[in-house]
Amino acid sequence: MASSEQLRHVETQAAVKSLRGLASHFDREADHYRQEKKAAEVREIWFMNRASALREAADKVDRIAQDYAKQCEET
């Protein structure tokens, strides 16, 4: 009887080890996708900042052009 219980214990421990290993694998997968998400957010912010800077530059150029056109009309 003891050997049957020992066998069950060994099988249980093997199952526990397998489950822990699978959980660890899923943790690594989650970390991987978390890092991808962070990288994507950084890229998104970078592009949004560049778009904003380009809009500001376009507005400044437009104002300069309008001011120049007014000056030309006045002279």
Rosetta blueprint (number, residue, H / E / L):
1 M L
2 A H
3 S H
4 S H
5 E H
6 Q H
7 L H
8 R H
9 H H
10 V H
11 E H
12 T H
13 Q H
14 A H
15 A H
16 V H
17 K H
18 S H
19 L H
20 R H
21 G H
22 L H
23 A H
24 S H
25 H H
26 F H
27 D H
28 R H
29 E H
30 A H
31 D H
32 H H
33 Y H
34 R H
35 Q H
36 E H
37 K H
38 K H
39 A H
40 A H
41 E H
42 V H
43 R H
44 E H
45 I H
46 W H
47 F H
48 M H
49 N H
50 R H
51 A H
52 S H
53 A H
54 L H
55 R H
56 E H
57 A H
58 A H
59 D H
60 K H
61 V H
62 D H
63 R H
64 I H
65 A H
66 Q H
67 D H
68 Y H
69 A H
70 K H
71 Q H
72 C H
73 E H
74 E H
75 T L
